[in-house]
Amino acid sequence: MMTDAQVECFVKKLDADGYSERISLVQKYEGTTRKERIEIAAEIFQGLYNPNMPDAAFPAYIEWFEEGKNGVKNREDCVPLRHHLVKAEQIIWDIRKKYPRKLLLHGDLHHENILKNETGGYTVIDPKGVIGDPVFDLSRFILDEFRDDLTAEPRDVIIDFIKALGNSVGISYEVLLQCLYVETVIWLFREELASGESLDECESLIANMKTAYKLLKGEGMLYIRRL
């Protein structure tokens, strides 16, 4: 967790007690189009990262992955899922070859952490703090656009959204799709299975991960292409 001072530095112009009415982007679904939400995300993304932020106190994104991997190494019930760890690790290292920046990321950039402020703009809150390239910071936004349930949407709808988001931030949709899969793996293994949750309790997250994997396969990316 970030300290108050680090949050203040990371989330510029945010007064923790200064907004009497906070409206998260997810609460504005009825009043915004998907296109508008992409524009908001792109604007925030382009101005979010400060190369001068201190990073010594924060883990690297790959460490998040390793926490999940190591956290289930003694769980026999997770053996059928471990090939996803192998694939996700390969993807992370492959992406880092082209996207090697080590910046302080938000780490949880989803709709509920994007708030409308008093000036009519948007401010992000509640950063987790992790070091990596910003390319890894958009996956939670993609997941939240579909209410954290990729299984409920047609494949073409998800792909079209990722392509539009990628175009708006200058990142190929193939890379964002790979990052999305990695994020579903980290969420499942690090945040749930490594903490002792059962496979039954993680059914929806497992389904999400498998859906993201199928999206990669459907786009001809089952074997990771060079970026």
N, C-alpha and C positions, 0 to 999 in steps of 0.2 A: 504494500500500500504506500502511496505517496504521502509525504508530510504536507501540512497545510501550505507551507512556503513553496514546495515543489508544485503543488496543484495550482497555486496562484500564478506561478511562473509559466506553467504549461498551458493553463486555460486563461489566457489573457482576457482582461476586462470582466471577468466573472466575480461578482460580489456574492458570496455564499448566502447572504441574508437580504440581498438587495432587490430581489424580484418577488413581488407579492403574488404574481400570477405567472406560473411557469407552465408553458405549453410544450410538451414534447412532440417531436415530429410524428411519432406513432399515434398520438391523439389527434393529429390533423389529417388522417387518412381521408376523411370525408371531404375535407376542404382543399386537398392538394392532389394533383395528378401524379402518376408515377414519374412522368417526365420532370415535373417540378421538384420532386424529391431527389432525383438524380442531379439536377442542377444545384440544389442546396448542398448535397453531399460533395459534389465536385468543388464548389466554392470553399467549403470548410477544409477539404482535403488539401487543396493547393496552398492554404495559408496556415496549416496547423503545426508544421514541424520546424523546430528551432535548432539549428546545428550547434548552437552555443549552450544548449541545455546540458548540465552535468549528467553523466550516465553511470557513474561508478556504483551507485547503490541499486541498480536494477538488473534483473536477469536478462539474458539474451533470449530471443524467440526460440532458438533451437533448444535452450535449456527447458523451456516449457514443454517442448516435445519430449525431451529426455526424461522429465519428471513422470510423464505418463507411461513411457516405455518401461522405465525402471520400476514403476509402481505396480505393474502387473506381471513382472517376470516370474513370480512364484504362483501365479493363478492359473491352474490347469484349465479352468473353464474358459479362459480367454484365448487359448491356443488357436481355435478356429478363426479368430479375428486378427491374429498377429501379422498376417501378410499385409494388412492395411498399415501397420507400423513400418514395415519394410518399404512399402511403396511411398508413404508419406515422407519418410526420411530421405529417400532418393530425390523426391520432388523438392524438398527444402534446400538441399545442397545444390541441386541443379539451378534453382531460381537464384540462389545467392551468388552464382557465378556472374550473372548479368545485373543483379540488383544487390550490390554489396554494401550499400550505405548502412551505417550504424547510428541511427537516430533514436531518440526517445519517442516511442509510439504511444498512442492512447491505450490500445490493448483491449478496448471494449466499445468500439465505435458503432453502437447500434442506435436505433431511432429514439429510444427512451432517454438516451444520453445526449440528444441534440435538442436544445431548448430554444424556444423563441424568446428573445429578450425585449427590453423596453424600447429599443430603437427600431424594432421591426426586423432585426437580423436574427441570426442563430448563434448560440454559444454551446460548446460541448462541456460536459461535466463528468465527474467520476472516472477519471483515467486510472487504469491499473498500473501502467508503467512497465514497459518491456522494450528491450533494445533490438532494433532490426531495421530493415528497409521498409518504408511506408507501404510498399506493395502488399505487405502482409496485414495491413490495418483495415482493409475494406471488407473482409469476409463476413464479419459480424453484421455489417450493414446489409449485405446481400441476404444473409440468413433471416434477418429481422424483417426485410421486405416481404418475405413469404411466411411470416409469423413463426419462424424457426421450424418450418415443416416443408421441406422440399418435396416430400412425397405427394402433397396435395395439389401440386401445380403441374401442368403439362410441360414436357421437356422444352418445347420451343419457347414458351413464355419465360422460363428461367434463362435460357440461352440468350434470348433477345434482350432481357434486362441486363445481363452481364455485359453483352456487347455494347449496349448504350452507355452503361456506366464506364466501361473501359475507354470508349471513345471520348467521354467527357473529361477523363483524367489522364489520358495519354498512355494507357497501359493496355496491352493486348488482352482480348477476352480469354485467350488460351491461358495466359498467366493467371488472371483472376480466377479462372475455373480451377486451376491447380491449387491456388491458395485457398479456395473455398473447400476443396477436399481435405487439404491439410488441416484447416481449422476444425472441420467436423471430427477428424481423428483426434486432435488435441483436446477438444471439448469432451469427447467420450472418454478417452483414456486418462487424461490428466485430472479433469475436474470431477469425474464420476467413478470410473472403475478403480483408479488408483486410491480413491478415498473409501473403497470398500462396497460401493453400490453393486447390486447383483445385475446380471444380464437382463433379467426380467424388468428390473427398475429402469434400465437404460434402453428399453425396447425402441422408443421413439428416436433416441440419438443414434442407435445402431442403424435404424432404417434411414435416417438422414445421411449418415456416412456412406451407406451402400448406394443411396440414390446419387450422391455426389460422385461416387466411383463410376456408376453407370453413365453419368453425364460425360466423364472423361472418356470412357470407352466409346460412347456414341459419337464423340467428336474425333475419334481416331487417335486418342491420346492415352490409350491403355499402356503402351510402352512410351515412356516420357520422351518427347521430342526435344531436340536441342533448341534452346531459346535464342 
